Amino acid sequence: MTQTHGMTAAAEVWRVNDDESVATLLEGAYGDCEALRLESTGTELPAGEGMAGAVLARRVPVLLEQIDGEVFERVEAARSAGVVAALGMPVFDESRLSHVVVVMFRGEPGMVGAVELWAGRRGRFELGLTEAYHAGLERFGKVSRHVNFPMGSGLPGLVWQTALPRMMTGLGQSREFLRSSGAESAGLTTGFGYPVIHRNELKAVMLWLSSEQTPLAKRHEVWRCEGRTCRRVTTEAIADDASDLVDTQPFVELTVRERRPVVFETDGNEDGVVLPVLVHDEVRGVGVLVW
């Protein structure tokens, strides 16, 4: 395995109150971003204010290619931690927006990776790129904005078709990853897709595209669930020693039991986020990112 320096800096879960007017920080994983940890504790945001509040008001994912004080409320603390971009995602429990997940990304020179938001175009018959953070990927980013995916086509279309998290490896050689030539040129190796579902209808597909040297996560996992039982169906590690990575099963079980996203920090210096897909009152699948 190669030595890695990841792009993900921090992640948070915000709980939304019953009338969806306020988001309260429930838990966060900040690693060595101590200023951000201290400023975040006990934070509440009304709808329309701050990152979590923007997601709450819009009820769709919000992706900031460059954080700013207008949307991201803790911009100075974030910048001091090297954060340059941020993603906010709604998690729906049937019709109710129950939680917001916020993930923050570094952008140091030499980092290569992408976070992309794909949503409906052309009468919802295709997915197109609506927002993106492309680090070190200027050409790849320009080409991607002219690509559309029907259901079942490419990584966004496959996530749309199954309404479940999905992972791809070997992007540069994959026939399923339709931007393979661009991925190979850019050094992108691993793709992770997650569907944002509202009442069994796709709202958006989020993609994490990682390079081997500066991955967004050291490990990506996909779990399938039936009732309260989940099994891990896919794992891809990009780390010095995959055996040293945290056991994620207890966090997945917590997600299924409480029907919510979970972020975690461990003594082994691994942080992570567990993202459930809720359909018809059940957790149907879970995606895990560990960095």
C-alpha positions in Angstrom: 0.0 0.0 0.0 1.1 3.5 -0.6 1.6 6.3 1.8 -1.5 8.5 1.8 -2.5 12.0 2.7 -6.3 12.4 2.6 -8.5 15.3 1.4 -11.3 14.9 4.0 -10.8 17.1 7.0 -13.9 16.8 9.1 -17.5 15.6 9.1 -20.6 16.4 11.1 -24.2 15.1 11.7 -26.9 17.7 12.5 -30.2 16.7 14.0 -33.3 18.5 12.5 -36.2 19.4 14.8 -39.7 18.1 14.2 -40.9 21.2 12.3 -37.7 21.3 10.2 -36.9 24.9 11.4 -33.6 24.3 13.2 -30.6 22.0 12.8 -28.6 21.2 16.0 -25.1 19.8 15.8 -25.3 16.2 17.1 -21.7 14.9 16.6 -18.6 15.7 14.7 -15.3 14.1 13.7 -12.6 16.8 13.4 -9.3 15.0 13.6 -6.6 17.6 14.3 -8.9 20.5 13.4 -9.2 21.7 17.1 -10.2 25.3 16.4 -13.1 24.0 14.3 -14.1 21.5 17.0 -14.2 24.2 19.7 -16.2 26.6 17.6 -18.7 24.0 16.5 -19.7 22.6 19.9 -23.3 23.3 20.8 -24.1 25.0 17.5 -27.7 25.5 16.3 -28.6 26.9 12.9 -32.1 28.0 11.8 -33.2 27.1 8.3 -31.4 29.3 5.8 -28.4 30.1 7.9 -25.0 28.4 7.7 -24.3 25.2 5.8 -26.7 22.9 7.6 -29.3 25.7 7.6 -28.9 26.0 3.8 -29.5 22.3 3.3 -32.5 22.5 5.6 -34.0 25.4 3.7 -33.4 24.0 0.2 -33.9 20.3 1.0 -31.3 19.3 -1.5 -27.5 18.8 -1.3 -25.4 21.9 -1.1 -21.8 21.7 -2.4 -19.4 24.7 -2.0 -16.4 24.6 -4.3 -15.0 27.5 -2.2 -16.3 28.0 1.3 -17.4 31.6 2.2 -18.9 33.4 5.1 -22.2 33.9 3.3 -23.1 30.2 3.5 -20.5 28.5 5.7 -20.9 30.1 9.2 -17.5 29.0 10.7 -15.3 30.1 7.8 -12.3 31.3 9.7 -12.0 28.2 11.9 -12.4 26.0 8.8 -9.8 27.9 6.8 -7.3 27.7 9.7 -7.7 23.9 9.4 -7.0 24.0 5.7 -10.6 23.5 4.6 -11.4 25.0 1.2 -14.7 23.2 0.2 -17.7 21.7 1.9 -20.7 19.4 1.2 -24.0 19.4 3.0 -26.4 16.5 2.4 -30.0 16.0 3.6 -31.0 12.6 5.0 -34.7 11.9 4.6 -36.7 9.5 6.7 -39.7 9.2 4.4 -41.1 12.7 3.9 -39.3 14.2 6.8 -35.8 15.7 6.6 -34.3 14.2 9.8 -30.6 14.9 9.6 -28.0 16.9 7.7 -24.5 15.6 7.1 -21.7 18.2 6.5 -18.3 17.0 5.2 -15.3 19.4 4.8 -12.4 19.0 2.4 -8.8 20.2 2.2 -7.3 21.6 -1.0 -3.5 21.7 -0.6 -1.3 21.9 -3.6 -0.9 18.6 -5.3 -4.1 17.1 -4.1 -6.2 15.3 -6.7 -9.8 14.2 -6.2 -13.4 15.2 -6.8 -16.8 15.5 -5.1 -19.6 15.8 -7.5 -23.4 16.5 -7.3 -25.4 14.9 -10.1 -29.1 15.8 -10.4 -32.0 15.5 -12.9 -31.9 17.1 -16.3 -34.1 16.9 -19.4 -37.3 16.1 -17.7 -35.5 14.0 -15.1 -34.6 11.4 -17.8 -30.9 12.1 -17.3 -28.5 13.1 -14.6 -26.2 16.1 -15.2 -23.4 17.6 -13.1 -24.8 20.6 -11.2 -22.0 21.3 -8.6 -18.5 19.9 -8.1 -15.3 20.3 -6.2 -12.5 19.2 -8.6 -9.1 19.5 -6.9 -6.3 19.3 -9.4 -8.7 18.2 -12.1 -9.4 21.2 -14.3 -9.6 19.3 -17.6 -11.6 16.4 -16.1 -14.0 18.9 -14.5 -14.6 20.8 -17.8 -15.4 17.6 -19.7 -17.6 16.3 -16.9 -20.0 19.3 -17.2 -20.9 18.2 -20.7 -21.7 14.6 -19.7 -25.2 13.3 -19.0 -26.1 9.9 -17.6 -29.4 8.0 -18.2 -30.5 5.5 -15.6 -28.1 2.6 -15.5 -25.3 4.3 -17.3 -22.0 5.2 -15.6 -21.5 5.4 -11.9 -24.2 8.1 -11.3 -26.7 6.1 -13.5 -26.0 2.8 -11.7 -26.5 4.5 -8.3 -29.8 5.9 -9.6 -30.9 2.5 -10.9 -30.3 0.7 -7.7 -31.0 3.5 -5.3 -28.1 2.1 -3.2 -24.5 3.1 -2.5 -22.1 1.8 -5.1 -18.3 1.6 -5.4 -16.0 1.3 -8.4 -12.3 0.6 -8.6 -9.8 0.8 -11.4 -11.7 3.8 -12.9 -9.1 4.3 -15.6 -9.8 0.8 -17.0 -13.5 0.4 -16.1 -16.0 0.0 -18.9 -18.7 1.0 -16.4 -17.0 4.3 -15.6 -17.8 6.3 -18.8 -15.1 9.0 -18.1 -12.4 6.3 -17.8 -9.9 8.0 -20.1 -10.1 11.2 -18.1 -9.8 9.3 -14.9 -6.7 7.5 -16.0 -5.1 10.7 -17.2 -5.9 12.4 -13.9 -4.9 9.5 -11.7 -8.4 8.8 -10.3 -8.6 5.2 -9.1 -11.7 4.8 -6.9 -15.3 6.0 -7.1 -18.0 5.9 -4.5 -21.6 6.9 -5.2 -24.4 7.7 -2.8 -28.1 8.4 -3.6 -30.1 11.1 -1.8 -33.6 9.6 -1.6 -36.8 11.4 -0.6 -39.9 9.2 -0.3 -38.5 6.6 -2.7 -37.6 9.2 -5.3 -34.0 10.1 -6.2 -33.1 13.7 -5.4 -29.5 13.5 -6.3 -26.4 11.3 -6.6 -23.2 12.3 -4.8 -19.9 11.0 -6.1 -16.5 10.8 -4.3 -13.7 10.2 -6.8 -10.3 9.5 -5.2 -6.7 9.3 -6.3 -4.3 6.8 -4.7 -2.0 9.5 -3.3 -4.5 11.9 -1.9 -7.8 9.9 -1.4 -11.0 11.3 0.0 -11.1 8.2 2.2 -8.7 5.4 3.1 -11.5 2.9 2.9 -14.9 2.8 1.1 -17.5 0.3 2.1 -21.0 -0.6 0.8 -23.5 -2.6 3.0 -26.8 -4.1 2.0 -29.5 -4.3 4.7 -32.7 -6.4 5.2 -34.6 -5.4 8.4 -32.0 -4.8 11.1 -29.4 -7.2 9.5 -26.7 -5.7 7.3 -23.8 -7.4 5.4 -20.8 -5.8 3.9 -20.7 -6.4 0.2 -17.8 -4.3 -1.0 -14.7 -2.9 0.6 -11.8 -1.0 -1.0 -8.9 0.2 1.1 -6.3 2.8 0.1 -3.9 2.7 3.1 -0.5 1.7 4.3 -2.0 -1.3 6.1 -5.7 -2.1 5.7 -5.6 -4.4 8.7 -5.1 -1.3 10.9 -8.3 0.3 9.9 -11.2 0.6 12.4 -13.9 -2.0 12.6 -16.9 -0.2 11.2 -19.6 -2.7 12.0 -20.6 -1.2 15.4 -21.2 2.2 13.7 -23.2 0.6 10.9 -25.3 -1.2 13.5 -25.9 2.2 15.3 -26.9 3.8 12.0 -29.5 1.0 11.4 -30.8 1.0 15.0 -31.2 4.8 15.1 -32.1 5.3 11.4 -29.6 8.1 11.1 -26.1 9.0 9.8 -23.2 8.6 12.2 -19.7 10.1 12.3 -17.0 8.6 14.5 -13.4 9.2 15.7 -11.2 6.4 17.1 -8.0 6.2 19.1 -6.3 4.9 16.0 -6.7 8.3 14.4 -9.3 7.1 11.9 -12.4 9.2 11.4 -15.4 8.2 9.3 -19.0 8.8 8.3 -21.8 6.2 7.9 -24.5 7.2 5.4 -27.8 5.3 5.4 -30.3 5.0 2.5 -33.8 5.1 4.0 -36.6 3.8 1.8 -40.1 3.0 3.0 -39.2 3.2 6.7 -36.2 0.8 6.4 -32.5 1.2 6.0 -31.9 -0.5 2.7 -28.2 0.2 2.3 -25.3 1.9 4.0 -22.2 3.6 2.7 -19.1 4.1 4.8 -16.1 6.4 4.3 -13.1 6.1 6.6 -10.3 8.7 6.4 
